[in-house]
Amino acid sequence: MTPQVQTALSRDAVTATYGIIRPHIRRTPVAAVEAADFGLGPGTLRLKLELLQHTGSFKARGAFTNLLVREVPRAGVVAASGGNHGAAVAFAARKLGIPATIFVPTVSSPAKIERIRVYGAQLVVTGDRYDDALTASREWAAQTGAMAIHAYDQIETLLGQATTGLEFEEQAPDLDTLLVAVGGGGLIGGIAGWYAGRIRIVGVEPEACPTLALAMEAGRPVDAPSGGVAADSLAPKQVGELMFPLAQAYIERVVLVPDQAILDAQKALWTTLRVLAEPGGAAAFAALHSGAYRPEPEERVGILVCGGNTTAVSL
């Protein structure tokens, strides 16, 4: 792991970041649920309901971190997003009185696009995938001088997302394993940096966009397919360069789940808990619900339900 990343993601740095952003974010709850409620046998699961965060996902943590610890130019900020990051940046910018421009691809869900519009940011829909929007956002930053806020491959973003792990540890200090969905890796990278090997961290990705799984096999971030039901939140071309050393050091393995398992997990969360998760938000639970991840007897498992920006679940 590079000294830059190791120092930036120290427990002291994450704790300090949490103190800065705490007035602006929600401390999301952890639900203790009997595994048998889902037909999964004995034991208690702990689900952190980060979909109850401002803007419907964990992304508000990284957005506020960027806006509060960096010097924002008069031109404001710009971000590229599959939807959740853009909504979070738009929300944080409105709250702090900062101009924001958000670029999203056509694959973004209508629910997420509407969120960005509601928060008052200038919205540009361009290209078919996240990387198209990212290229356009970089051109905008160069033209206008706006400060770019990367969705996952930036120290401040990783620091903000790491506070999710800080909270989860305070709320459920006895976990053995934590299942976390992976897109660009900002969330799982920050959480892995926080725990630093003290519990088992398992990444979960859709089979249709295995960005971290392919990177772990190759020993470096590589291009991956970007399709499936969770493409708007879990399908960048590559995982982040900054998070990858954290993944190599602290993520035990990556579990892949098919689209149908994600849809089934969405349905189970709604039917059993009345929790309406988006596909990316339900992916971590899908690993457990489908049997792709099978815990040992007495293993204490935590699951991050990381996003809820959807309008319907097929029942």
Secondary structure by P-SEA (a helix, b strand, c coil): ccaaaaaaacaaaaaaaaaaaccccccbbbbbcccccccccbbbbbbcccccccccccaaaaaaaaaccccccccccccccccaaaaaaaaaaaaabbbbbbbbcccccaaaaaaaaaaccccccccccaaaaaaaaaaaaaacccbbbbccccaaaaaaaaaaaaaaaaacccccbbbbbbcccaaaaaaaaaacccbbbbbbbccccaaaaaaaaaccbbbbbbbcccccccccccccccaaaaaaccccbbbbbcaaaaaaaaaaaaaacccccccccaaaaaaaaaccccccccbbbbbbbcccccccccc
